[in-house]
Amino acid sequence: MKPEDNKPNKSVEKISSLKWKRLFSKKWFFPAVYLAAAALILSLVWWYQGAQDLNVTNPNTGLEKEWGQEPVPASQQAENMRLPFQEDAEAVETMGYYDEAGSEKSKQAALIKYANTYWPHSGINYARKDGKTFDVLATLDGKVVRVEEHPLNGQQVELDHGDGLMTVYQSLDQIQVKEGQTLSQGDVIGKAGRNKFEKEAGIHLHYEVRKDGEAVNPASYLND
């Protein structure tokens, strides 16, 4: 082979360079590159989220070991749910749950006016006719997963009962439980208090039942 045979072919390089320049000059070239890169990134994100979901939905949550017993299905627990106060507390229902399937009268009675807007009531309110406070009790055995001061709902506590069932206690005062604590049915959570969202309700308890993250009518669970 002659030495000159190893020299690069300049004509070929010029042609390749011209092809790339023409390709870069196309209006669709860079948008196409961006779209391809975005598609690749989205694919990686979806793959990562799918992997995370598999971990989240793992049925071995460890709650059985933490609570020291097998979790009771929510359907069985609901049959034994009690009112969130003692029978002699003289507390009565003052506002019900906003039920889309209810009558127009019941739905109007379950609307809260706040900031010139009407909001559907997501639970049941209980209060005494004399306006005094009363002890708020756990309606089922459960674990305290949240204790906080909400800017509108006041002091609130959330209990996890397993199988997607939770109870929420808002507008509290003098909370006596802490996050991570395991409660038995009837244990005192705190006292009825006030909040800004339902200011005109005075001293009361706002009580909710949630199934799989959605508020449901507590009346369908409670045993009066």
N, C-alpha and C positions, 0 to 999 in steps of 0.2 A: 504493500500500500504506500502511495506517495504521501509526503507530508502535507501537501496542499489539500489532500482528500479530507483531512481532519478539521480543516477550517470551516466555521459555521457558514451556512448558506444565508447570506444577507438578504437575498430576495425573499426567501421564505419567512425570515423574521419580520421584514417589512409588511408582508401580506398578513401575518398573524396579528401584528400591531394594529393594522388598519381595521381588521375584523373586530378586535376588542374595542377600538375607538368608536366604530359604528354601533356596536352593541351598547356601549355606555351612553351614546347619544340618543338612544331610543327613550321616549317618554315613559314607556311602560316598564323599563328595566328595573329601576330602583324600587318602585312600588311593588313589583313582583318579588324582589328580594326581601323587602320588609314583610310582605304577607307570608312568605315561606318561613321566615324567622319567627313571626308571631304564631303561626300554626304549630311550629315545633315547640315553642315555649308553652302554649296552651296544652299541647299533648302531654308534656312533662308535668304540668300542674295537675291535670286530670288524673294522671297516673299516680301522682303523689297523694292526692286527696283520696283516691280509691284505696290506697294502702292504709291511709289513716283511718278511713271508715271501717276497714276490716278489724282494726285494733279496737275501735270504739264499740263495735257491736259484738265484741267477744263476750259470750255469756258468762265467763268466769270473772265476775267483777270484783270478787273478794269480799263482798258485803256479808256473805255467809259466815266467814271467819271473823270479820270485824264485829258483827252483832252476836256471834257465839251461837247462832242457831240458823236453821234453814228459813229463808224468807217465806212469809205467808202470802199466797196469791192475793192480789188486790180485790178480786171478786169475793173472796171469803172474808177479808178484812172489812169490806164495805158493809157486810151484813151486821157487823158489830160496832159500827161507827156511832159515837155518842155526840150529844150537843157539847159545844165548847165552853160550858159553864155549869155550875151546880144547879140542881132543880130549884133550890131555895134562893137563888141569886136574884129572882124577880126580873130577869132580863127577858125581853120579848123581841120578836122580829120587827124591825122598823122599815126595812127596805129589802125587797127580794131580788132574785137573779133575773137579768134581762133575757127572756126566752123568746127566740125568734118565732117559735111555734105557739106562743101564748096569745091571749086576746090583746086587742089594742089598748084596753084599759090597763092591763097588767104591764104591758110594755111601757106605757107612758109613766106608770108609777115607778118604774125601774130605771129612770133616766136621771143622771146627775148633771146639774148645770155648773160648769166651771169655765171661767174666762170666756163668757158669752157663747159657749158651745155646750151642747148636750151630749153626754157620754153614757153608753149602756153600762149598767151595773154588772160587774163580773163575779159577784158573790152575794152573801147575805149579811145585812147589818143587824146587830143586836144591841139593845140599850135598855136601861131602866127608865121607867116613867118619871122617876124623881130626879133623873139626871146624874145619879151617883155612879161611881165606878164599881166594878165587880171583878172577881178572879176569872182569868181566861185559862181554860184547860186544854190539854192535848186530846183530840178526838179519837186518836188511835196510837198504838205503839209506833215509834218511829225515831229517826235520827235527825237532829238539828243540822241542817245544811246551810242555813243563812240566818244571820242576826245583823240587822243594819238599821240605820236611820235614813229613811227615804225623804227627799225634800218635799214631796207632796203627800205620800201615804203615811208619813210618820214612822214611828218605830215598828219594825216588822220582823216576823220569824217565819221560816219555812221548814217543814218537816217532810222527810222522805220516808215513805212507807213501803217502798219496793214495788216492783212490777209496774212502774210508771205512774204510781199514785202518789200525789203530794197534797198537803194541806198548807194554807197560807193564812197567817194571822197578822192583820194590819191595824193601825191606829191604836198601838199599845202604849202602855206606860209601865215603868218599874219592871222591866224584863228580868226574869230570874234564871234564864238558861243561857248557855253559850254554844257556839258552833262546835260541832263534833260530838255533842252530848247525846246519849241515847235516853229517850223518854218512854215512860209507860203511859197507857191510856189513863187520863184523869190527872196527870201531873200538872202542876201550875206552871204556866208559861210566863205570865205577867198579869197586868191589870188592863182593863179597857181605858183608852185615853182619847186623844184628839188627833186630827190631822188637817192639813190645809186643803186637800182635795175635796173633802166632805165636811167643810168647816161648819156648816149649818146643822150637821148631825149631832154636834156636841160630843159628849163623852160616849163612845160606842166601840164595838168591835166590828171590824170588817173581816169576814171569814170567807175563804175560797177553797174549793176543791179543784185540783187540776189532774187530768189524766193524759199522759203522754205529752205534757207541756201545754195542753189546752184547758182553759177554764170550763168547767161543767157545772150544772145546777147542783149545789150542795143538797138541796131538798131530796134529790133522788138517792142520796147516800145516807143521810142522817136518820137515826132512829129517835124520834121525839119521845 
